[in-house]
């Protein structure tokens, strides 16, 4: 790529650079769909503010020259404590869509989470030679919900991640102002009617397919139905975390949906310590919403996370460079994490939870939702 006649554009040095490259090639309405949040976007902003106000206390004279970033997530080996988050409509940002992201995740050695609203069939995504998680929305079409669970098992998925914070979509004002609608080329392939919702607003499409009545009793039925590790995504209250563990959940994702659901919800990073304290070692605790660097990953680990789910930066890599763009973004994140761990005196992922953390003045790290 060149930035002018005969001038090579520099390789991206941060995930913010990757985003800027993506913004340059995406239409404004597609960029807004990915980047935006709900309401006044206060939670979207607060997610980043929380990371910026979280300061690590490095250890010195540790003898760490190269940190080991390898770990396991929900039983899947990972080159770093990161999995690709579930995201809908990849084909809106690049024609290669989800298969390109799944292959890039496999190359990077991290799990890929397929969304219920993926534009390619689940069996196609399972052929990427990497580890697959399935994210499940509770569908009005109950037979299709059960089929997706069974299909995930048949295809060897490592985990079932049920999103529990979307009874319906939050009001995403950028999309409403842009009149944004689901395009035909990104239609969800895993729904019974793949073209259902094409031409509708994203909120209208979600309302047509997602059942808002999902309850704890439904999750009990899922727990009885599947042998897969069961993960609840969208948990912010320690009481909900405890109930999930008592129900038999193997993992939680502390998440406010990237600031795209309840505007004003607690930042995920601030909710994390209390949830980890509540569940102790009873299950894995992952985090998403606002992760933009390897240092952010280390912050999450220091506060008790098992790992993180990476969302928007993956789509920025896809938009700006297809499969190689995603591979590059993930490699950049791994390099940043390795450097941050070594500089903090952290030899491996297991040791990161013992790293000290200090919050900027005015931050309530015990903030409860």
Secondary structure by P-SEA (a helix, b strand, c coil): ccccccccccccccaaaaaaaaaacccaaaaaaaacccccaaaaaaaaaaaaaccccccccccccccccccccccccccccccccccccccccccccaaaaaaaaaaacbbbbbbccccccaaaaaacccbbbbbbccccaaaaaaaaaaaaaaacccbbbbbcccccccccaaaaaacccccccccccccccccccccccaaaaaaacccccccaaaaaaaaaccccbbbbcccccaaaaaaaaaacccbbbbccccccccccccccccccaaaaaaccccbbbbbbcccccaaaaaaaaaacccbbbbcaaaaaaaaaccaaaaaaaaaaaaaaaaaaaaaaccccccccccbbbbbcccccccccc
